[in-house]
């Protein structure tokens, strides 16, 4: 059983792809909201991650280290500021996502799953990209947003996406070497995108059974 991770430029259809793949394979969809809910239950301070998303500078992590003072982020005497919070959060993601990957049958959208599960034998990593105007139109049509609302959503989500990758994983989220497949939904019809990704995953499943 495979696990699929989906990274996307916001508005390129990542959540929609995840939903379609779950319907196709009978997998369970795990979104950023699900991971954040698990993090809260694990007593990870939501203010810490929110602050990471708000700014794409590592300097901020040191300034907010005092926020994470309970639960999983309890500061031991040897803990050193931002590095400690980052380490503990990655450990949390590794436990949660690693368990899902070992079991298989999940589609993970966002929250750095492609970094956490890099090299996992059951993981198939996919990235969706698209032209800016196409992504604006997709959000307007799918979520009935105004043009200004769609543009603001793209701006905010792309900033968060880059900040999490840079500050937590010290990586470039657009590095194509992270992914088994990168598809431009401006050039590939969305039904074809679903079929193409499903075809690749099916081949991985067949190899696992053989």
N, C-alpha and C positions, 0 to 999 in steps of 0.2 A: 504494500500500500504506500502510495507516494504522499508527499506534502508539497503544495504549490505555494510559492511566495510571489506576490505581485507588487512591484514598485511602479509608480506612474507619475508623469507630469499631471498635475491636477486638472481634471476635465478631459483626460484622454480615455476615461472609461474603465479605470481599474476596479472599482467596486462592482460595476455592472458585469465585467468579465468574471470576477470572482463568483458572483451569484450564478451566472450561466454555467460555469464550470462545476459548481456544487450541484446544480440541477442535473448536469450530465453524468457526473460520477457518483452522486450520492454522498459527497463530502460535506463537511461543516465549515461555514464561513466564519473566520475570525478577523474582526476589524480592529482598528485602533481603539475604538471605544471598549471592546471586550478586554483587550490587554490593559487599558487604563483602569477598568473596573477591577480586574484581578490585582493590579498594583495597589489600588486603594485598600483592598481586602488584606493585602500583605503589609499594610501600614506604611507604604511608601508615600512620602509627602507629595501630593499632587502639585504643590507650589514649585517644587524643585524642577519637575519636568516641564511645567508651564513656562518657567523662567528660561529654561534651555531653549524652548521653542521661540520665545519672544526675541531673543538676541542671538546672532550668529558670532558671538565672541566668547572665547574661553574665559576672559577676564570676569565675566558675569558670574561664572560658576563659583569662583572663590567668594564673591560678594554675598551669595545667597546660601553658603554652606551651613549657616546657622539655622536655616529653615528646617533642614532634615535632621531632626534631633530625636526621633522616636522610631519604634518598630525596626524594620529592616535596615533603616538608615541610622541606627544608634551609633553615635560617634565614640569609638573606642579611644583610649589614651594615645594610641599610635596613629589614629586617623589624621590624614593631612588634606584638609580642604576638598577642593574640587575632584582630585583624583580618587578619593575615597567614595564620594557619592556616585561617580561614574562607574567605578568598579562594582559597587553593590547593585546598581541598576542593571548592568550587563549580566551579572550573576543571576538576577531575578529572571531576565528575559531568556537566558540560556536554560534555566531550569524549566520554565513554562514552555517555551517553543521547542526545546530539545525533546521534552516528553511527547509533545504533539507530533513531532517529526518521527520519533521512534515508533509511535503507534500508527502513523499515517492516517489519511482520510481527512485532511484539513486543507483549507485555502487561507493563507494569511496575507492580509492586505495592510501594508504599512508597518510602522514601528521597528524598522530596521531588520526585519526577518531575513533579508538576503545577506546581511552581515553576520547575524547570530548563527545562521544555519549554513554558512559558507562551507563547502566541502562535505556536508552531510550526504551520505549515499542515497537517501530517499528524497532529497529536496530537488525540486525543479524551479529555477528562478526565472521570472519573466518580468520584463519592463515594457510599459506602454508609453509612447511619446505621441505628440501631435502638434500641428501648427496652432499658434496662439488663437487665431480667429476661430478655428474649428472648435477649440476647447471652450471658448466663450459661448459659442452657439450651442454646444452640447449641454452646458450647464443651464443656459437659458431655457432650452427645450425640455430637458429632463427634470429640472428642479423648479422650473417656472420662475427663474430669477430675472430681475431687470439686468440690462447690460452692465450698469455700474456695479450691481451686486455680484454678478458673475466675475467681472474683472477684479473686484476687491477680494473675492474668495480665492481666485487664482494667485493673486499677489501674496495673500496671507499664508496660504497653504504651501506655496513654493518656498517661501522664506522659512517656514517651520521645518519643511522637509530637508532643506539644506543645513539648517542649524543643528537638527538632531544628528544627521550623518556626520557633520564636521565635529561637533562638540562631544558627542558620546562615542562615536565609532572612529573618529579621526580619519574619515574616508570621504571620497567623492561619490555621492549617490548616483551620479550619471556615468560612472566608469562602466563601460559596456562589458568589461571582462568579468563583472560580477554575475552576469546573466547568461542562462542557456539560450535565451531568445529575446530579441528586442524588436518590437513591432511599432510602426508608425500608423496610427489609426486614421491619419489624414490621407494616407495612400492605400491602406488596406481596408476594405469594407468590414464593418464590425462583425458580421456573421462569419466572414472568412477568418477574422482574428480568433474568434472562439474556436472554430474548427481547427485552425492551425495549432493553437496551444493544446487543445484536446488531443489532437493527433500525436503531438510530441509526448504528452503525458502518457498516452496509451502505449507508446513504444517503451517507455520506461517501466510501466507496469508489466508489460509482456516480458521484458528482459528479467524482471524480478521473479516472475513465475517460472521462467525456464530453468 
